[in-house]
């Protein structure tokens, strides 16, 4: 299993203000669902910041997101370790499989992987 990117998730109600401010440093908006927005460097696309007002489908907003190439293997490893799973592995309507786990510092980590192209992800999968 390999890590594709690590992104801080910043809790904020000022999405537009953050887009403007971090735009001054070269970041551009690459995703915006209204409640969550990701900015990325056009020259280094894995350099990202995510801002969220809340998490649409989870009871708690994460502190960071870690994208891995095999989220099922990551889930199995974390589950077997006895770490506290805050949200089980699920597919989201926006094309990711993810779970939340609490790290040793009490931080909420959103571990995710993107669904395979052509994979049918429905709204019912996110419940």
ABEGO torsion letter per residue (X at the ends): XBBABBBBBBBBABAAAAAAAAAAAGBBBABBAGABBBBBBAABAABBBBBBABBAABABBBABBBBBABAAAAAAAAAAAGBBBABBBBBBAAGBBBBBBBBAAGBBBBBBBBBBBGBBBBAAAAX
